[in-house]
Amino acid sequence: MPDMSASVSLAMTHLVPLAKEVDENKVTPGVLGFLVFAAMAIAVWGLMKSMNRRMAKVDFVETPEGTSGTAAPGETTPAKG
């Protein structure tokens, strides 16, 4: 595996002068930041809508504890013997 410290130091020598030129008071996320945020918001909205649709289909009815007889669907009865 090559030594990564040489490439990191080379990158830092080129990026540090660029960082000094940027005015910290004028840095904004810009249009790209807005588009990324909007895409994430739409994705979360779609996921929540899908989750609500799937949760509405769930029909959960709890059986009383004292009831004996047939087992509920998905439940196995212990083997006798």
Secondary structure as UniProt FT lines:
FT   HELIX           4..21
FT   TURN            24..25
FT   HELIX           30..57
FT   TURN            65..66
FT   TURN            73..74
//
